[in-house]
Amino acid sequence: MASPPHPKVLVIFGTRPEAIKLFPVVRALRQDPRLHTVTCVTAQHRGLLDQVLAIAGLTPDIDLDLMEAGQTLDRLTARLLIGLGEVMDAERPDRVVVQGDTATAMVGALAAYYRKIPVAHVEAGLRSGDIYHPWPEEVNRRIVAPIADLHFAPTETAAAALAREAVTTGVRVTGNTVIDALHWTRERIAAAPALAADLEAVAARFAGKRLILVTTHRRENFGDGMAAIARAIARIADRDDTAVLFPMHPNPNVVGVMDAALGARDNVARIAPLDYPHFIRALELSDIVLTDSGGVQEEAPALGKPVLVMRDTTERPEGVAAGTARLVGTNEDRIVSEVFTLLDDKGAYSAMARAHNPYGDGRASIRIAGIIADAFGL
């Protein structure tokens, strides 16, 4: 008699950060002989997503290719709901896995709910407490929470945030899968340095200077906030002992403001967005990270790099509590002051660089795959 088919797990993602944090999970799921794993990308972000897929050696089983230039959030949401619904109707998965806080994650959970398919949420429980910071990510996460029955919280703090919302069943603290991705990628770079060799010219150009790695692209900072960030970067770059490495997001709300403020300074390298191995190499080269993004708040502490977060709130308070990260907002003078303090005060720098990394041990994905398989009673 033929053995029953393995339970089918549908893993859905659409952006670069999701791909980074889910490729170790997909690898772990596919290594578990109890499961049949199918991947679906929405390509909410096409080019940046494809970079990660190529490095991870991951070819999606289904590609919806939904990216459009200038797409509104409501149009994207509608297209995601229809597209993912059709995928679920065709694939009939036994479980859906989503990650984080994107429109893809939120709509993937909603489409599964409409079909009474159980949902597992990777990186569950992150909360800033402000529905407009980060926007729309804070609400995306909150929508997934009551739908999911498995909540993979990266930290105890995230699990406690879920408990405050009366979400206690199915919550497991696993660590953050970005640490898994970071370790795997560093091992790949060590074995094949050419994967991240394009930054060696920048390293040589700025040899002997303190390198500030900048990433900024948050919607809520567009306008006055981005202009203040640009002026702060200009002032930081005016120091003789510093250099700025700035992989610039292609959004016109970022590029235009930075063009106006930074001009053609010799000690500012404004470069195209980096693939993941080159970004990890950039972190290794840097002395300080200045960012308004989310995942960098987790990756930089794992490498002992102080992180100054250009936001007023964060859904990753563990780094702040541990001392590896500090909220500095978008006030120009505050950003400059905090960077200069780290540059000039060895004690202040060491306190942040040596602080405990609260985000895990690099085995989160293995734990997650095991819990998913066990949930089927296998």
HUCORWO-V306686 format. One record per pair of residues at least 24 apart in sequence whose ideal C-beta (glycine too) atoms are under 8 Angstrom apart, sorted by sequence separation. I is the first residue (numbers start at 1). J is the second residue. If there is no record, write none. Layout:
BEGIN
i=I j=J
i=I j=J
END
This chain:
BEGIN
i=38 j=62
i=40 j=64
i=42 j=66
i=43 j=67
i=80 j=104
i=84 j=108
i=88 j=112
i=93 j=117
i=94 j=118
i=95 j=119
i=96 j=120
i=98 j=122
i=99 j=123
i=121 j=145
i=124 j=148
i=212 j=236
i=243 j=267
i=244 j=268
i=245 j=269
i=246 j=270
i=247 j=271
i=248 j=272
i=249 j=273
i=300 j=324
i=301 j=325
i=62 j=87
i=95 j=120
i=97 j=122
i=101 j=126
i=119 j=144
i=233 j=258
i=237 j=262
i=242 j=267
i=243 j=268
i=244 j=269
i=246 j=271
i=247 j=272
i=248 j=273
i=300 j=325
i=310 j=335
i=9 j=35
i=11 j=37
i=13 j=39
i=77 j=103
i=81 j=107
i=85 j=111
i=89 j=115
i=100 j=126
i=125 j=151
i=243 j=269
i=245 j=271
i=247 j=273
i=326 j=352
i=6 j=33
i=7 j=34
i=8 j=35
i=9 j=36
i=11 j=38
i=12 j=39
i=13 j=40
i=14 j=41
i=76 j=103
i=80 j=107
i=84 j=111
i=88 j=115
i=121 j=148
i=124 j=151
i=226 j=253
i=230 j=257
i=234 j=261
i=247 j=274
i=308 j=335
i=325 j=352
i=6 j=34
i=7 j=35
i=8 j=36
i=9 j=37
i=10 j=38
i=11 j=39
i=12 j=40
i=13 j=41
i=14 j=42
i=80 j=108
i=119 j=147
i=120 j=148
i=124 j=152
i=125 j=153
i=126 j=154
i=226 j=254
i=230 j=258
i=233 j=261
i=234 j=262
i=237 j=265
i=297 j=325
i=323 j=351
i=324 j=352
i=6 j=35
i=7 j=36
i=8 j=37
i=9 j=38
i=10 j=39
i=11 j=40
i=12 j=41
i=13 j=42
i=14 j=43
i=15 j=44
i=16 j=45
i=23 j=52
i=27 j=56
i=62 j=91
i=77 j=106
i=81 j=110
i=85 j=114
i=88 j=117
i=119 j=148
i=120 j=149
i=121 j=150
i=123 j=152
i=124 j=153
i=125 j=154
i=233 j=262
i=323 j=352
i=6 j=36
i=8 j=38
i=10 j=40
i=12 j=42
i=14 j=44
i=15 j=45
i=19 j=49
i=23 j=53
i=73 j=103
i=77 j=107
i=81 j=111
i=85 j=115
i=118 j=148
i=119 j=149
i=120 j=150
i=121 j=151
i=122 j=152
i=125 j=155
i=212 j=242
i=214 j=244
i=223 j=253
i=227 j=257
i=230 j=260
i=231 j=261
i=237 j=267
i=308 j=338
i=5 j=36
i=14 j=45
i=18 j=49
i=80 j=111
i=118 j=149
i=119 j=150
i=120 j=151
i=121 j=152
i=123 j=154
i=127 j=158
i=210 j=241
i=211 j=242
i=212 j=243
i=214 j=245
i=215 j=246
i=222 j=253
i=226 j=257
i=230 j=261
i=234 j=265
i=237 j=268
i=308 j=339
i=324 j=355
i=16 j=48
i=20 j=52
i=26 j=58
i=44 j=76
i=118 j=150
i=120 j=152
i=125 j=157
i=126 j=158
i=209 j=241
i=210 j=242
i=211 j=243
i=212 j=244
i=213 j=245
i=214 j=246
i=215 j=247
i=217 j=249
i=222 j=254
i=230 j=262
i=247 j=279
i=323 j=355
i=324 j=356
i=15 j=48
i=16 j=49
i=19 j=52
i=23 j=56
i=101 j=134
i=103 j=136
i=106 j=139
i=110 j=143
i=125 j=158
i=209 j=242
i=210 j=243
i=211 j=244
i=212 j=245
i=213 j=246
i=216 j=249
i=322 j=355
i=323 j=356
i=324 j=357
i=15 j=49
i=19 j=53
i=106 j=140
i=109 j=143
i=113 j=147
i=124 j=158
i=125 j=159
i=127 j=161
i=209 j=243
i=211 j=245
i=215 j=249
i=217 j=251
i=227 j=261
i=308 j=342
i=322 j=356
i=324 j=358
i=14 j=49
i=16 j=51
i=23 j=58
i=102 j=137
i=105 j=140
i=106 j=141
i=109 j=144
i=112 j=147
i=123 j=158
i=125 j=160
i=126 j=161
i=233 j=268
i=247 j=282
i=322 j=357
i=13 j=49
i=16 j=52
i=44 j=80
i=101 j=137
i=105 j=141
i=125 j=161
i=306 j=342
i=322 j=358
i=19 j=56
i=100 j=137
i=101 j=138
i=103 j=140
i=106 j=143
i=110 j=147
i=125 j=162
i=206 j=243
i=217 j=254
i=245 j=282
i=321 j=358
i=42 j=80
i=102 j=140
i=106 j=144
i=109 j=147
i=124 j=162
i=205 j=243
i=216 j=254
i=292 j=330
i=19 j=58
i=101 j=140
i=105 j=144
i=109 j=148
i=206 j=245
i=319 j=358
i=101 j=141
i=245 j=285
i=318 j=358
i=319 j=359
i=42 j=83
i=100 j=141
i=245 j=286
i=318 j=359
i=42 j=84
i=125 j=167
i=202 j=245
i=306 j=349
i=40 j=84
i=290 j=335
i=307 j=352
i=98 j=144
i=125 j=171
i=306 j=352
i=40 j=87
i=124 j=171
i=306 j=353
i=305 j=353
i=290 j=339
i=304 j=353
i=98 j=148
i=304 j=354
i=40 j=91
i=288 j=339
i=14 j=66
i=38 j=91
i=123 j=176
i=123 j=177
i=236 j=290
i=288 j=342
i=301 j=355
i=38 j=93
i=122 j=177
i=287 j=342
i=288 j=343
i=302 j=357
i=287 j=343
i=301 j=357
i=233 j=290
i=301 j=358
i=302 j=359
i=44 j=102
i=209 j=267
i=301 j=359
i=44 j=103
i=44 j=104
i=206 j=267
i=298 j=359
i=42 j=104
i=287 j=349
i=73 j=136
i=206 j=269
i=229 j=292
i=205 j=269
i=14 j=80
i=202 j=269
i=29 j=97
i=202 j=271
i=213 j=282
i=213 j=283
i=221 j=292
i=12 j=84
i=25 j=97
i=213 j=285
i=213 j=286
i=25 j=99
i=211 j=285
i=212 j=286
i=215 j=289
i=216 j=290
i=218 j=292
i=22 j=97
i=199 j=274
i=211 j=286
i=212 j=287
i=213 j=288
i=215 j=290
i=216 j=291
i=217 j=292
i=218 j=293
i=211 j=287
i=212 j=288
i=213 j=289
i=214 j=290
i=215 j=291
i=216 j=292
i=217 j=293
i=10 j=87
i=22 j=99
i=210 j=287
i=211 j=288
i=212 j=289
i=213 j=290
i=214 j=291
i=215 j=292
i=216 j=293
i=10 j=88
i=21 j=99
i=99 j=177
i=210 j=288
i=212 j=290
i=213 j=291
i=215 j=293
i=21 j=100
i=199 j=278
i=198 j=278
i=10 j=91
i=18 j=99
i=196 j=277
i=215 j=296
i=229 j=310
i=18 j=100
i=195 j=277
i=196 j=278
i=199 j=281
i=203 j=285
i=8 j=91
i=10 j=93
i=17 j=100
i=195 j=278
i=199 j=282
i=202 j=285
i=8 j=92
i=9 j=93
i=12 j=96
i=18 j=102
i=134 j=218
i=135 j=219
i=196 j=280
i=8 j=93
i=9 j=94
i=10 j=95
i=11 j=96
i=12 j=97
i=13 j=98
i=17 j=102
i=134 j=219
i=135 j=220
i=196 j=281
i=225 j=310
i=8 j=94
i=9 j=95
i=10 j=96
i=11 j=97
i=12 j=98
i=13 j=99
i=18 j=104
i=134 j=220
i=199 j=285
i=7 j=94
i=8 j=95
i=9 j=96
i=10 j=97
i=15 j=102
i=18 j=105
i=133 j=220
i=7 j=95
i=9 j=97
i=14 j=102
i=132 j=220
i=189 j=277
i=13 j=102
i=14 j=103
i=15 j=104
i=188 j=277
i=221 j=310
i=14 j=104
i=221 j=311
i=13 j=104
i=185 j=276
i=189 j=280
i=220 j=311
i=12 j=104
i=13 j=105
i=185 j=277
i=189 j=281
i=213 j=305
i=12 j=105
i=218 j=311
i=186 j=280
i=216 j=310
i=181 j=276
i=185 j=280
i=12 j=108
i=25 j=122
i=235 j=332
i=182 j=280
i=236 j=335
i=22 j=122
i=232 j=332
i=236 j=336
i=21 j=122
i=229 j=330
i=231 j=332
i=232 j=333
i=235 j=336
i=239 j=340
i=242 j=343
i=21 j=123
i=228 j=330
i=241 j=343
i=228 j=331
i=229 j=332
i=232 j=335
i=236 j=339
i=226 j=330
i=228 j=332
i=232 j=336
i=236 j=340
i=239 j=343
i=225 j=330
i=224 j=330
i=229 j=335
i=228 j=335
i=232 j=339
i=221 j=330
i=178 j=295
i=182 j=299
i=179 j=298
i=178 j=298
i=179 j=299
i=182 j=302
i=178 j=299
i=182 j=303
i=176 j=298
i=179 j=302
i=212 j=339
i=55 j=185
i=55 j=188
i=210 j=343
i=55 j=195
i=154 j=298
i=25 j=177
i=24 j=177
i=21 j=176
i=22 j=177
i=21 j=177
i=24 j=180
i=21 j=178
i=24 j=181
i=137 j=294
i=20 j=178
i=23 j=181
i=21 j=181
i=24 j=184
i=134 j=294
i=157 j=317
i=20 j=181
i=157 j=318
i=155 j=318
i=157 j=321
i=141 j=315
i=134 j=311
i=138 j=315
i=133 j=311
i=137 j=315
i=179 j=357
i=133 j=312
i=183 j=362
i=133 j=313
i=179 j=359
i=180 j=360
i=182 j=362
i=134 j=315
i=178 j=359
i=179 j=360
i=130 j=312
i=179 j=361
i=180 j=362
i=130 j=313
i=176 j=359
i=177 j=360
i=179 j=362
i=180 j=363
i=129 j=313
i=175 j=359
i=176 j=360
i=180 j=364
i=128 j=313
i=175 j=360
i=179 j=364
i=180 j=365
i=128 j=314
i=174 j=360
i=175 j=361
i=128 j=315
i=175 j=362
i=177 j=364
i=127 j=315
i=175 j=363
i=176 j=364
i=177 j=365
i=126 j=315
i=175 j=364
i=126 j=316
i=174 j=364
i=177 j=368
i=175 j=367
i=101 j=294
i=174 j=367
i=174 j=368
i=172 j=367
i=174 j=371
i=172 j=371
i=155 j=358
i=155 j=359
i=154 j=359
i=155 j=360
i=154 j=360
i=154 j=364
i=152 j=364
i=101 j=315
i=152 j=368
i=152 j=371
i=55 j=275
i=54 j=275
i=55 j=276
i=150 j=371
i=55 j=277
i=150 j=372
i=52 j=275
i=51 j=275
i=52 j=276
i=48 j=273
i=51 j=276
i=150 j=375
i=122 j=368
i=120 j=368
i=120 j=372
i=120 j=375
i=20 j=276
i=118 j=375
i=16 j=276
i=21 j=295
i=20 j=295
i=97 j=372
i=17 j=294
i=95 j=372
i=17 j=295
i=95 j=375
i=95 j=376
i=94 j=376
i=35 j=369
i=28 j=365
i=32 j=369
i=35 j=372
i=27 j=365
i=28 j=366
i=31 j=369
i=32 j=370
i=35 j=373
i=34 j=373
i=24 j=364
i=25 j=365
i=28 j=368
i=29 j=369
i=24 j=365
i=28 j=369
i=32 j=373
i=35 j=376
i=34 j=376
i=25 j=368
i=29 j=372
i=35 j=378
i=25 j=369
i=34 j=378
i=9 j=372
i=7 j=376
i=7 j=378
END
